Amino acid sequence: NILVLDAADLSTPLTQFSVGNGSNPHDIEIVAPDKAYVTRYGTSELLVVDPRDGTELARIDLSAFADADGLPEVSQIVRVGGRVYLSCQRLDRNGSWGPVDDSFLIVVDIASDSLVDVDPDVEGVQGIVLSAPNPNSLAVIGDHIVVGVISSFGDREGGVDVIDTKSNRSLGLAVSESELGGDINSLVMINGEVGYAVISDENFVNSV
């Protein structure tokens, strides 16, 4: 569910509304007072709601990005201009919960609530392919989205990916997990040159 709080009185919720039993909501991006997007990890749809009262406005089908288990594992969401970008992990729920192959940023046009095909030369609707799979953090810096990608735990194949939203392409890993010294678990950016990441080493000891 979504819980709406008043910053002046956090003890008294203004409203609370369901986004579907078992849907496992992960993130919300409010794009207007009467419109918000909700990523739901346990479904293959992006939900569009009125955040004031929970009225459902639309559902956007994301099943084209699902792997064999039927779910695309869409988690985080950020906005750049007139589009929102969704982190699509594509994990194997029937096996090790590792990524099955590529992971993406799915692009949605806010005005039309439709998927944006970033590569019209390829059949179907394409997302932005990340330099490594399994994204877990998104941060917007101007026209760029900085993405923490973990790949699989312990393999040191992830890092900090940088996406150019003008070209809808990855610029590659700015820093690798090997350079960071462990798995990247979370990432925030202060500006275009400074960021913080939570890293876990082979003994699961965390550092910033």
LODREN-567379 format. One record per atom (N, C-alpha, C): residue number from 1; x negated, y, z negated; atom name; residue in one letter. Coordinates in Angstrom, 3 decimals, padded with zeros to 6 digits. Example, Ala and Ser with C-alpha at 12.3 -4.5 7.8 and 13.67 -1.06 7.14 Angstrom:
// LODREN-567379
i|east|north|up|at|aa
1|-013.190|-005.690|-007.800|N|A;
1|-012.300|-004.500|-007.800|CA|A;
1|-013.200|-003.300|-007.800|C|A;
2|-012.850|-002.250|-007.080|N|S;
2|-013.670|-001.060|-007.140|CA|S;
2|-012.900|000.030|-007.870|C|S;
This chain:
// LODREN-567379
i|east|north|up|at|aa
1|-000.826|-001.197|000.000|N|N;
1|000.000|000.000|000.000|CA|N;
1|-000.861|001.248|000.000|C|N;
2|-000.221|002.380|000.250|N|I;
2|-000.863|003.689|000.208|CA|I;
2|-000.311|004.438|-001.005|C|I;
3|-001.210|004.984|-001.798|N|L;
3|-000.843|005.751|-002.981|CA|L;
3|-001.203|007.206|-002.735|C|L;
4|-000.232|008.110|-002.914|N|V;
4|-000.442|009.539|-002.701|CA|V;
4|-000.496|010.231|-004.065|C|V;
5|-001.604|010.934|-004.325|N|L;
5|-001.819|011.584|-005.612|CA|L;
5|-001.909|013.094|-005.453|C|L;
6|-001.534|013.801|-006.493|N|D;
6|-001.718|015.245|-006.578|CA|D;
6|-003.049|015.495|-007.284|C|D;
7|-003.964|016.226|-006.629|N|A;
7|-005.278|016.462|-007.215|CA|A;
7|-005.202|017.144|-008.566|C|A;
8|-004.133|017.887|-008.811|N|A;
8|-003.992|018.604|-010.073|CA|A;
8|-003.467|017.710|-011.197|C|A;
9|-002.933|016.535|-010.835|N|D;
9|-002.387|015.624|-011.843|CA|D;
9|-002.486|014.204|-011.312|C|D;
10|-003.669|013.599|-011.461|N|L;
10|-003.910|012.275|-010.896|CA|L;
10|-003.142|011.172|-011.616|C|L;
11|-002.590|011.473|-012.773|N|S;
11|-001.895|010.452|-013.549|CA|S;
11|-000.473|010.196|-013.074|C|S;
12|000.048|011.080|-012.211|N|T;
12|001.434|010.938|-011.759|CA|T;
12|001.479|010.860|-010.238|C|T;
13|001.525|009.647|-009.660|N|P;
13|001.587|009.520|-008.201|CA|P;
13|002.797|010.245|-007.617|C|P;
14|002.575|010.891|-006.475|N|L;
14|003.675|011.570|-005.784|CA|L;
14|004.563|010.563|-005.073|C|L;
15|003.919|009.578|-004.450|N|T;
15|004.668|008.513|-003.784|CA|T;
15|003.739|007.337|-003.547|C|T;
16|004.326|006.218|-003.228|N|Q;
16|003.588|005.002|-002.912|CA|Q;
16|004.410|004.245|-001.889|C|Q;
17|003.751|003.773|-000.814|N|F;
17|004.513|003.056|000.206|CA|F;
17|003.703|001.899|000.764|C|F;
18|004.417|000.870|001.154|N|S;
18|003.790|-000.342|001.670|CA|S;
18|003.390|-000.167|003.129|C|S;
19|002.296|-000.829|003.502|N|V;
19|001.908|-000.911|004.915|CA|V;
19|001.931|-002.370|005.374|C|V;
20|002.686|-003.197|004.640|N|G;
20|002.867|-004.594|005.030|CA|G;
20|002.233|-005.549|004.043|C|G;
21|003.004|-006.501|003.545|N|N;
21|002.474|-007.484|002.605|CA|N;
21|001.332|-008.271|003.234|C|N;
22|000.215|-008.355|002.521|N|G;
22|-000.928|-009.119|003.007|CA|G;
22|-001.700|-008.449|004.120|C|G;
23|-001.376|-007.184|004.442|N|S;
23|-002.031|-006.535|005.583|CA|S;
23|-003.434|-006.054|005.253|C|S;
24|-003.755|-005.879|003.970|N|N;
24|-005.104|-005.512|003.526|CA|N;
24|-005.572|-004.187|004.134|C|N;
25|-004.926|-003.065|003.782|N|P;
25|-005.362|-001.770|004.320|CA|P;
25|-006.774|-001.424|003.847|C|P;
26|-007.603|-000.931|004.774|N|H;
26|-008.996|-000.609|004.459|CA|H;
26|-009.285|000.885|004.469|C|H;
27|-008.614|001.654|005.326|N|D;
27|-008.954|003.065|005.443|CA|D;
27|-007.754|003.826|005.996|C|D;
28|-007.758|005.138|005.770|N|I;
28|-006.705|006.012|006.292|CA|I;
28|-007.349|007.297|006.788|C|I;
29|-006.889|007.779|007.921|N|E;
29|-007.355|009.049|008.487|CA|E;
29|-006.127|009.911|008.763|C|E;
30|-006.022|011.019|008.042|N|I;
30|-004.880|011.925|008.205|CA|I;
30|-005.246|012.952|009.274|C|I;
31|-004.513|012.961|010.380|N|V;
31|-004.830|013.851|011.501|CA|V;
31|-003.877|015.045|011.569|C|V;
32|-002.799|014.999|010.804|N|A;
32|-001.832|016.104|010.710|CA|A;
32|-001.040|015.882|009.433|C|A;
33|-000.372|016.912|008.916|N|P;
33|000.414|016.719|007.685|CA|P;
33|001.444|015.601|007.792|C|P;
34|001.905|015.337|009.011|N|D;
34|002.943|014.321|009.200|CA|D;
34|002.460|013.102|009.984|C|D;
35|001.121|012.926|010.079|N|K;
35|000.627|011.796|010.864|CA|K;
35|-000.697|011.290|010.316|C|K;
36|-000.774|009.966|010.142|N|A;
36|-002.011|009.341|009.681|CA|A;
36|-002.147|007.964|010.308|C|A;
37|-003.392|007.527|010.460|N|Y;
37|-003.702|006.182|010.948|CA|Y;
37|-004.199|005.338|009.779|C|Y;
38|-003.750|004.083|009.734|N|V;
38|-004.166|003.164|008.674|CA|V;
38|-004.734|001.902|009.319|C|V;
39|-005.991|001.592|009.005|N|T;
39|-006.566|000.324|009.459|CA|T;
39|-006.170|-000.764|008.475|C|T;
40|-005.757|-001.911|009.025|N|R;
40|-005.295|-003.023|008.197|CA|R;
40|-006.095|-004.270|008.592|C|R;
41|-006.960|-004.691|007.685|N|Y;
41|-007.939|-005.750|007.954|CA|Y;
41|-007.278|-007.085|008.247|C|Y;
42|-006.092|-007.281|007.706|N|G;
42|-005.418|-008.564|007.872|CA|G;
42|-004.458|-008.624|009.034|C|G;
43|-004.496|-007.631|009.936|N|T;
43|-003.620|-007.623|011.100|CA|T;
43|-004.425|-007.236|012.342|C|T;
44|-003.788|-007.323|013.478|N|S;
44|-004.417|-006.910|014.738|CA|S;
44|-003.766|-005.640|015.273|C|S;
45|-003.218|-004.812|014.363|N|E;
45|-002.557|-003.571|014.764|CA|E;
45|-003.060|-002.408|013.914|C|E;
46|-003.188|-001.245|014.548|N|L;
46|-003.429|000.004|013.841|CA|L;
46|-002.075|000.631|013.555|C|L;
47|-001.850|000.976|012.297|N|L;
47|-000.557|001.515|011.897|CA|L;
47|-000.609|003.039|011.912|C|L;
48|000.459|003.661|012.442|N|V;
48|000.599|005.114|012.440|CA|V;
48|001.776|005.446|011.536|C|V;
49|001.531|006.299|010.525|N|V;
49|002.565|006.601|009.540|CA|V;
49|002.640|008.098|009.284|C|V;
50|003.759|008.506|008.699|N|D;
50|003.901|009.841|008.123|CA|D;
50|003.419|009.732|006.680|C|D;
51|002.272|010.334|006.331|N|P;
51|001.715|010.128|004.988|CA|P;
51|002.533|010.769|003.873|C|P;
52|003.515|011.568|004.226|N|R;
52|004.339|012.206|003.202|CA|R;
52|005.308|011.233|002.556|C|R;
53|005.794|010.272|003.364|N|D;
53|006.788|009.355|002.815|CA|D;
53|006.616|007.912|003.291|C|D;
54|005.615|007.656|004.146|N|G;
54|005.365|006.292|004.599|CA|G;
54|006.158|005.856|005.804|C|G;
55|006.941|006.741|006.401|N|T;
55|007.701|006.372|007.597|CA|T;
55|006.764|005.869|008.683|C|T;
56|007.067|004.706|009.210|N|E;
56|006.253|004.148|010.287|CA|E;
56|006.561|004.870|011.593|C|E;
57|005.521|005.375|012.253|N|L;
57|005.683|006.098|013.508|CA|L;
57|005.367|005.240|014.721|C|L;
58|004.392|004.353|014.581|N|A;
58|003.990|003.519|015.719|CA|A;
58|003.034|002.440|015.239|C|A;
59|002.830|001.464|016.099|N|R;
59|001.792|000.457|015.906|CA|R;
59|001.000|000.352|017.203|C|R;
60|-000.313|000.322|017.086|N|I;
60|-001.182|000.238|018.258|CA|I;
60|-001.829|-001.137|018.271|C|I;
61|-001.621|-001.868|019.345|N|D;
61|-002.094|-003.247|019.463|CA|D;
61|-003.615|-003.268|019.650|C|D;
62|-004.312|-003.965|018.765|N|L;
62|-005.773|-004.107|018.846|CA|L;
62|-006.188|-005.542|019.134|C|L;
63|-005.236|-006.383|019.509|N|S;
63|-005.521|-007.812|019.666|CA|S;
63|-006.511|-008.106|020.789|C|S;
64|-006.672|-007.170|021.730|N|A;
64|-007.644|-007.391|022.806|CA|A;
64|-009.063|-007.483|022.273|C|A;
65|-009.294|-006.980|021.056|N|F;
65|-010.630|-007.006|020.472|CA|F;
65|-010.827|-008.166|019.491|C|F;
66|-009.806|-008.997|019.326|N|A;
66|-009.896|-010.109|018.380|CA|A;
66|-010.783|-011.222|018.927|C|A;
67|-011.387|-011.984|018.013|N|D;
67|-012.109|-013.190|018.407|CA|D;
67|-011.157|-014.376|018.285|C|D;
68|-011.687|-015.586|018.233|N|A;
68|-010.850|-016.784|018.299|CA|A;
68|-009.905|-016.928|017.119|C|A;
69|-010.214|-016.289|015.977|N|D;
69|-009.315|-016.420|014.829|CA|D;
69|-008.099|-015.489|014.919|C|D;
70|-008.042|-014.666|015.978|N|G;
70|-006.869|-013.834|016.223|CA|G;
70|-006.903|-012.455|015.604|C|G;
71|-007.961|-012.145|014.843|N|L;
71|-008.051|-010.849|014.173|CA|L;
71|-009.361|-010.150|014.541|C|L;
72|-009.310|-008.823|014.773|N|P;
72|-010.527|-008.096|015.150|CA|P;
72|-011.316|-007.577|013.947|C|P;
73|-010.757|-007.705|012.732|N|E;
73|-011.405|-007.167|011.515|CA|E;
73|-011.778|-005.700|011.696|C|E;
74|-010.747|-004.862|011.807|N|V;
74|-010.932|-003.412|011.934|CA|V;
74|-010.890|-002.810|010.541|C|V;
75|-011.925|-002.017|010.204|N|S;
75|-012.066|-001.554|008.829|CA|S;
75|-012.065|-000.033|008.691|C|S;
76|-013.164|000.626|009.014|N|Q;
76|-013.293|002.058|008.776|CA|Q;
76|-012.771|002.867|009.958|C|Q;
77|-012.461|004.140|009.686|N|I;
77|-011.927|005.015|010.728|CA|I;
77|-012.417|006.436|010.487|C|I;
78|-012.842|007.108|011.566|N|V;
78|-013.240|008.519|011.498|CA|V;
78|-012.668|009.243|012.707|C|V;
79|-012.609|010.570|012.592|N|R;
79|-012.097|011.397|013.680|CA|R;
79|-013.202|012.279|014.245|C|R;
80|-013.246|012.364|015.574|N|V;
80|-014.092|013.334|016.275|CA|V;
80|-013.220|013.984|017.343|C|V;
81|-012.936|015.271|017.211|N|G;
81|-012.089|015.961|018.179|CA|G;
81|-010.709|015.342|018.258|C|G;
82|-010.282|015.043|019.460|N|G;
82|-008.952|014.501|019.682|CA|G;
82|-008.883|012.991|019.684|C|G;
83|-009.901|012.341|019.107|N|R;
83|-009.918|010.880|019.086|CA|R;
83|-010.276|010.367|017.695|C|R;
84|-009.815|009.159|017.389|N|V;
84|-010.287|008.465|016.201|CA|V;
84|-011.057|007.230|016.649|C|V;
85|-012.008|006.837|015.804|N|Y;
85|-012.919|005.731|016.113|CA|Y;
85|-012.820|004.706|014.994|C|Y;
86|-012.576|003.455|015.355|N|L;
86|-012.346|002.385|014.396|CA|L;
86|-013.497|001.394|014.455|C|L;
87|-014.030|001.017|013.292|N|S;
87|-015.079|-000.001|013.276|CA|S;
87|-014.442|-001.386|013.389|C|S;
88|-014.869|-002.114|014.394|N|C;
88|-014.328|-003.442|014.703|CA|C;
88|-015.441|-004.466|014.504|C|C;
89|-015.322|-005.298|013.452|N|Q;
89|-016.419|-006.192|013.080|CA|Q;
89|-016.420|-007.497|013.865|C|Q;
90|-015.256|-008.087|014.116|N|R;
90|-015.145|-009.381|014.801|CA|R;
90|-015.910|-010.476|014.040|C|R;
91|-015.358|-010.875|012.896|N|L;
91|-015.994|-011.884|012.055|CA|L;
91|-015.299|-013.236|012.203|C|L;
92|-016.046|-014.285|011.981|N|D;
92|-015.540|-015.648|012.114|CA|D;
92|-014.906|-016.091|010.798|C|D;
93|-013.608|-015.930|010.683|N|R;
93|-012.900|-016.320|009.463|CA|R;
93|-012.834|-017.837|009.303|C|R;
94|-012.981|-018.566|010.390|N|N;
94|-012.881|-020.024|010.336|CA|N;
94|-014.226|-020.681|010.052|C|N;
95|-015.275|-019.864|009.934|N|G;
95|-016.600|-020.415|009.699|CA|G;
95|-017.308|-019.708|008.570|C|G;
96|-018.395|-019.031|008.905|N|S;
96|-019.267|-018.431|007.894|CA|S;
96|-018.913|-016.985|007.561|C|S;
97|-017.886|-016.417|008.196|N|W;
97|-017.540|-015.002|008.060|CA|W;
97|-018.630|-014.094|008.620|C|W;
98|-019.496|-014.634|009.449|N|G;
98|-020.469|-013.799|010.141|CA|G;
98|-019.894|-013.299|011.448|C|G;
99|-020.549|-012.321|012.096|N|P;
99|-020.058|-011.812|013.379|CA|P;
99|-020.160|-012.869|014.465|C|P;
100|-019.133|-012.922|015.333|N|V;
100|-019.126|-013.936|016.383|CA|V;
100|-020.005|-013.528|017.559|C|V;
101|-020.101|-012.236|017.822|N|D;
101|-020.960|-011.710|018.891|CA|D;
101|-021.049|-010.211|018.706|C|D;
102|-020.684|-009.437|019.717|N|D;
102|-020.766|-007.980|019.607|CA|D;
102|-019.686|-007.424|018.681|C|D;
103|-020.005|-006.289|018.076|N|S;
103|-019.016|-005.487|017.359|CA|S;
103|-018.872|-004.149|018.075|C|S;
104|-017.767|-003.437|017.779|N|F;
104|-017.430|-002.244|018.564|CA|F;
104|-016.959|-001.098|017.680|C|F;
105|-016.950|000.081|018.277|N|L;
105|-016.083|001.153|017.827|CA|L;
105|-014.936|001.217|018.828|C|L;
106|-013.708|001.029|018.344|N|I;
106|-012.527|001.139|019.182|CA|I;
106|-012.112|002.603|019.192|C|I;
107|-011.784|003.126|020.369|N|V;
107|-011.469|004.541|020.525|CA|V;
107|-009.973|004.700|020.787|C|V;
108|-009.340|005.594|020.031|N|V;
108|-007.899|005.840|020.169|CA|V;
108|-007.672|007.329|020.406|C|V;
109|-006.865|007.643|021.418|N|D;
109|-006.487|009.025|021.705|CA|D;
109|-005.361|009.446|020.767|C|D;
110|-005.568|010.548|020.039|N|I;
110|-004.592|010.973|019.039|CA|I;
110|-003.297|011.469|019.677|C|I;
111|-003.391|012.177|020.793|N|A;
111|-002.200|012.765|021.408|CA|A;
111|-001.235|011.699|021.926|C|A;
112|-001.790|010.624|022.490|N|S;
112|-000.944|009.608|023.116|CA|S;
112|-000.828|008.317|022.308|C|S;
113|-001.615|008.194|021.227|N|D;
113|-001.665|006.955|020.442|CA|D;
113|-001.962|005.751|021.328|C|D;
114|-002.905|005.945|022.225|N|S;
114|-003.278|004.865|023.142|CA|S;
114|-004.775|004.589|023.061|C|S;
115|-005.152|003.361|023.401|N|L;
115|-006.559|002.993|023.420|CA|L;
115|-007.266|003.686|024.580|C|L;
116|-008.506|004.091|024.349|N|V;
116|-009.335|004.708|025.387|CA|V;
116|-010.309|003.659|025.905|C|V;
117|-010.285|003.433|027.199|N|D;
117|-011.206|002.488|027.836|CA|D;
117|-012.514|003.213|028.136|C|D;
118|-013.581|002.868|027.416|N|V;
118|-014.843|003.593|027.580|CA|V;
118|-015.671|003.075|028.757|C|V;
119|-015.225|001.981|029.383|N|D;
119|-015.949|001.430|030.536|CA|D;
119|-014.940|000.906|031.558|C|D;
120|-014.368|001.802|032.366|N|P;
120|-013.333|001.399|033.316|CA|P;
120|-013.811|000.406|034.370|C|P;
121|-015.118|000.266|034.554|N|D;
121|-015.636|-000.663|035.562|CA|D;
121|-015.529|-002.120|035.124|C|D;
122|-015.257|-002.348|033.835|N|V;
122|-015.108|-003.706|033.308|CA|V;
122|-013.631|-003.969|033.064|C|V;
123|-013.174|-005.149|033.403|N|E;
123|-011.766|-005.501|033.250|CA|E;
123|-011.335|-005.401|031.792|C|E;
124|-010.142|-004.899|031.567|N|G;
124|-009.613|-004.767|030.222|CA|G;
124|-010.023|-003.460|029.574|C|G;
125|-009.598|-003.276|028.326|N|V;
125|-009.940|-002.077|027.568|CA|V;
125|-011.221|-002.346|026.786|C|V;
126|-012.214|-001.497|026.996|N|Q;
126|-013.516|-001.692|026.372|CA|Q;
126|-013.737|-000.691|025.247|C|Q;
127|-014.392|-001.147|024.170|N|G;
127|-014.831|-000.269|023.105|CA|G;
127|-016.307|000.042|023.260|C|G;
128|-016.831|000.840|022.343|N|I;
128|-018.250|001.182|022.358|CA|I;
128|-019.022|000.053|021.689|C|I;
129|-019.917|-000.577|022.438|N|V;
129|-020.696|-001.692|021.899|CA|V;
129|-021.784|-001.152|020.971|C|V;
130|-021.855|-001.709|019.763|N|L;
130|-022.850|-001.281|018.795|CA|L;
130|-024.171|-002.012|019.020|C|L;
131|-025.261|-001.405|018.562|N|S;
131|-026.592|-001.997|018.758|CA|S;
131|-026.783|-003.272|017.960|C|S;
132|-026.052|-003.414|016.867|N|A;
132|-026.043|-004.633|016.061|CA|A;
132|-024.622|-004.824|015.555|C|A;
133|-024.226|-006.061|015.256|N|P;
133|-022.836|-006.296|014.843|CA|P;
133|-022.593|-006.022|013.368|C|P;
134|-021.316|-006.055|013.008|N|N;
134|-020.838|-005.986|011.635|CA|N;
134|-021.033|-004.612|010.987|C|N;
135|-020.333|-003.594|011.506|N|P;
135|-020.415|-002.259|010.914|CA|P;
135|-019.699|-002.199|009.565|C|P;
136|-020.278|-001.440|008.617|N|N;
136|-019.621|-001.309|007.320|CA|N;
136|-019.513|000.129|006.831|C|N;
137|-020.073|001.097|007.569|N|S;
137|-020.004|002.502|007.163|CA|S;
137|-019.996|003.378|008.407|C|S;
138|-019.204|004.468|008.357|N|L;
138|-019.170|005.438|009.446|CA|L;
138|-019.335|006.834|008.874|C|L;
139|-020.115|007.673|009.564|N|A;
139|-020.280|009.067|009.157|CA|A;
139|-020.356|009.924|010.411|C|A;
140|-019.623|011.045|010.421|N|V;
140|-019.585|011.937|011.580|CA|V;
140|-020.572|013.080|011.384|C|V;
141|-021.425|013.280|012.384|N|I;
141|-022.343|014.413|012.423|CA|I;
141|-022.181|015.073|013.794|C|I;
142|-021.398|016.137|013.870|N|G;
142|-021.148|016.793|015.153|CA|G;
142|-020.448|015.850|016.114|C|G;
143|-021.061|015.645|017.285|N|D;
143|-020.505|014.742|018.296|CA|D;
143|-021.014|013.319|018.136|C|D;
144|-021.766|013.054|017.103|N|H;
144|-022.326|011.729|016.883|CA|H;
144|-021.645|011.040|015.702|C|H;
145|-021.579|009.718|015.781|N|I;
145|-021.119|008.902|014.663|CA|I;
145|-022.292|008.027|014.238|C|I;
146|-022.661|008.136|012.972|N|V;
146|-023.731|007.315|012.420|CA|V;
146|-023.085|006.088|011.778|C|V;
147|-023.570|004.906|012.152|N|V;
147|-022.922|003.650|011.756|CA|V;
147|-023.917|002.769|011.013|C|V;
148|-023.540|002.335|009.811|N|G;
148|-024.314|001.313|009.128|CA|G;
148|-023.879|-000.055|009.634|C|G;
149|-024.823|-000.818|010.201|N|V;
149|-024.508|-002.151|010.731|CA|V;
149|-025.380|-003.178|010.027|C|V;
150|-024.757|-004.238|009.541|N|I;
150|-025.470|-005.183|008.691|CA|I;
150|-025.813|-006.479|009.403|C|I;
151|-025.216|-006.751|010.572|N|S;
151|-025.359|-008.039|011.242|CA|S;
151|-024.913|-009.133|010.262|C|S;
152|-025.780|-010.088|009.941|N|S;
152|-025.463|-011.083|008.911|CA|S;
152|-026.365|-010.843|007.705|C|S;
153|-025.871|-011.180|006.525|N|F;
153|-026.646|-010.944|005.316|CA|F;
153|-027.956|-011.730|005.356|C|F;
154|-029.054|-011.017|005.122|N|G;
154|-030.355|-011.659|005.043|CA|G;
154|-031.138|-011.734|006.329|C|G;
155|-030.518|-011.397|007.484|N|D;
155|-031.248|-011.565|008.737|CA|D;
155|-032.052|-010.335|009.150|C|D;
156|-031.807|-009.189|008.500|N|R;
156|-032.544|-007.946|008.747|CA|R;
156|-032.436|-007.472|010.198|C|R;
157|-031.317|-007.789|010.847|N|E;
157|-031.128|-007.389|012.246|CA|E;
157|-030.243|-006.159|012.394|C|E;
158|-029.764|-005.626|011.276|N|G;
158|-028.932|-004.443|011.320|CA|G;
158|-029.745|-003.175|011.136|C|G;
159|-029.064|-002.119|010.708|N|G;
159|-029.738|-000.842|010.503|CA|G;
159|-028.765|000.315|010.643|C|G;
160|-029.282|001.453|011.050|N|V;
160|-028.492|002.668|011.217|CA|V;
160|-028.371|002.962|012.710|C|V;
161|-027.184|002.754|013.248|N|D;
161|-026.913|002.972|014.666|CA|D;
161|-026.362|004.386|014.857|C|D;
162|-026.637|004.977|016.005|N|V;
162|-026.143|006.324|016.306|CA|V;
162|-025.348|006.273|017.603|C|V;
163|-024.103|006.753|017.550|N|I;
163|-023.201|006.712|018.697|CA|I;
163|-022.971|008.130|019.207|C|I;
164|-023.147|008.320|020.509|N|D;
164|-022.853|009.595|021.164|CA|D;
164|-021.419|009.534|021.678|C|D;
165|-020.521|010.330|021.098|N|T;
165|-019.118|010.274|021.504|CA|T;
165|-018.863|010.980|022.831|C|T;
166|-019.837|011.729|023.330|N|K;
166|-019.689|012.343|024.656|CA|K;
166|-019.836|011.298|025.756|C|K;
167|-020.827|010.414|025.581|N|S;
167|-021.070|009.368|026.583|CA|S;
167|-020.428|008.045|026.202|C|S;
168|-019.917|007.940|024.969|N|N;
168|-019.360|006.688|024.453|CA|N;
168|-020.365|005.543|024.540|C|N;
169|-021.589|005.844|024.141|N|R;
169|-022.664|004.852|024.167|CA|R;
169|-023.479|004.937|022.887|C|R;
170|-024.063|003.796|022.506|N|S;
170|-024.993|003.773|021.385|CA|S;
170|-026.337|004.322|021.831|C|S;
171|-026.959|005.117|020.966|N|L;
171|-028.303|005.626|021.212|CA|L;
171|-029.356|004.702|020.608|C|L;
172|-028.904|003.601|020.016|N|G;
172|-029.826|002.634|019.425|CA|G;
172|-029.976|002.828|017.933|C|G;
173|-030.705|001.906|017.305|N|L;
173|-030.926|001.971|015.870|CA|L;
173|-031.947|003.060|015.561|C|L;
174|-031.524|004.030|014.729|N|A;
174|-032.455|005.075|014.293|CA|A;
174|-033.452|004.512|013.294|C|A;
175|-033.024|003.531|012.518|N|V;
175|-033.899|002.838|011.570|CA|V;
175|-033.340|001.435|011.387|C|V;
176|-034.213|000.460|011.277|N|S;
176|-033.791|-000.936|011.164|CA|S;
176|-033.708|-001.363|009.700|C|S;
177|-033.027|-002.482|009.456|N|E;
177|-032.980|-003.028|008.100|CA|E;
177|-034.360|-003.488|007.645|C|E;
178|-035.182|-003.935|008.579|N|S;
178|-036.549|-004.320|008.212|CA|S;
178|-037.316|-003.128|007.668|C|S;
179|-037.134|-001.973|008.315|N|E;
179|-037.786|-000.750|007.835|CA|E;
179|-037.201|-000.284|006.510|C|E;
180|-035.893|-000.502|006.333|N|L;
180|-035.235|-000.098|005.092|CA|L;
180|-035.547|-001.040|003.936|C|L;
181|-035.920|-002.273|004.265|N|G;
181|-036.287|-003.223|003.221|CA|G;
181|-035.151|-004.058|002.679|C|G;
182|-034.083|-004.201|003.449|N|G;
182|-032.975|-005.037|003.002|CA|G;
182|-031.721|-004.803|003.804|C|G;
183|-030.631|-005.434|003.350|N|D;
183|-029.332|-005.293|004.008|CA|D;
183|-028.713|-003.952|003.651|C|D;
184|-028.185|-003.253|004.658|N|I;
184|-027.530|-001.969|004.428|CA|I;
184|-026.068|-002.212|004.053|C|I;
185|-025.708|-001.783|002.842|N|N;
185|-024.365|-002.036|002.332|CA|N;
185|-023.439|-000.835|002.431|C|N;
186|-024.010|000.365|002.433|N|S;
186|-023.196|001.570|002.511|CA|S;
186|-024.081|002.718|002.962|C|S;
187|-023.458|003.699|003.611|N|L;
187|-024.217|004.800|004.203|CA|L;
187|-023.406|006.082|004.135|C|L;
188|-024.054|007.180|003.737|N|V;
188|-023.463|008.508|003.854|CA|V;
188|-024.511|009.438|004.445|C|V;
189|-024.047|010.443|005.193|N|M;
189|-024.950|011.421|005.784|CA|M;
189|-024.687|012.788|005.159|C|M;
190|-025.771|013.498|004.811|N|I;
190|-025.665|014.857|004.289|CA|I;
190|-025.654|015.856|005.441|C|I;
191|-026.496|015.596|006.437|N|N;
191|-026.545|016.396|007.658|CA|N;
191|-027.181|015.532|008.745|C|N;
192|-027.572|016.137|009.845|N|G;
192|-028.121|015.361|010.947|CA|G;
192|-029.486|014.763|010.688|C|G;
193|-030.120|015.151|009.600|N|E;
193|-031.484|014.681|009.326|CA|E;
193|-031.624|013.941|007.999|C|E;
194|-030.622|014.027|007.130|N|V;
194|-030.726|013.426|005.802|CA|V;
194|-029.504|012.558|005.522|C|V;
195|-029.753|011.346|005.098|N|G;
195|-028.677|010.448|004.708|CA|G;
195|-029.120|009.560|003.565|C|G;
196|-028.163|008.863|002.951|N|Y;
196|-028.446|007.934|001.864|CA|Y;
196|-027.824|006.586|002.211|C|Y;
197|-028.554|005.516|001.913|N|A;
197|-028.046|004.171|002.158|CA|A;
197|-028.285|003.310|000.932|C|A;
198|-027.315|002.470|000.614|N|V;
198|-027.479|001.465|-000.431|CA|V;
198|-028.002|000.192|000.235|C|V;
199|-029.145|-000.278|-000.242|N|I;
199|-029.828|-001.419|000.360|CA|I;
199|-029.936|-002.552|-000.665|C|I;
200|-029.666|-003.791|-000.233|N|S;
200|-029.843|-004.967|-001.079|CA|S;
200|-030.992|-005.806|-000.539|C|S;
201|-031.943|-006.176|-001.418|N|D;
201|-033.073|-006.985|-000.968|CA|D;
201|-032.711|-008.456|-001.031|C|D;
202|-033.708|-009.320|-000.812|N|E;
202|-033.449|-010.762|-000.756|CA|E;
202|-032.986|-011.339|-002.105|C|E;
203|-033.201|-010.591|-003.196|N|N;
203|-032.745|-011.026|-004.509|CA|N;
203|-031.432|-010.346|-004.910|C|N;
204|-030.800|-009.653|-003.943|N|F;
204|-029.549|-008.932|-004.148|CA|F;
204|-029.708|-007.793|-005.168|C|F;
205|-030.909|-007.233|-005.229|N|V;
205|-031.167|-006.056|-006.049|CA|V;
205|-030.912|-004.817|-005.198|C|V;
206|-030.087|-003.904|-005.690|N|N;
206|-029.702|-002.722|-004.933|CA|N;
206|-030.668|-001.566|-005.183|C|N;
207|-030.867|-000.759|-004.145|N|S;
207|-031.599|000.482|-004.258|CA|S;
207|-030.990|001.479|-003.314|C|S;
208|-031.264|002.760|-003.517|N|V;
208|-030.769|003.828|-002.649|CA|V;
208|-031.933|004.376|-001.848|C|V;
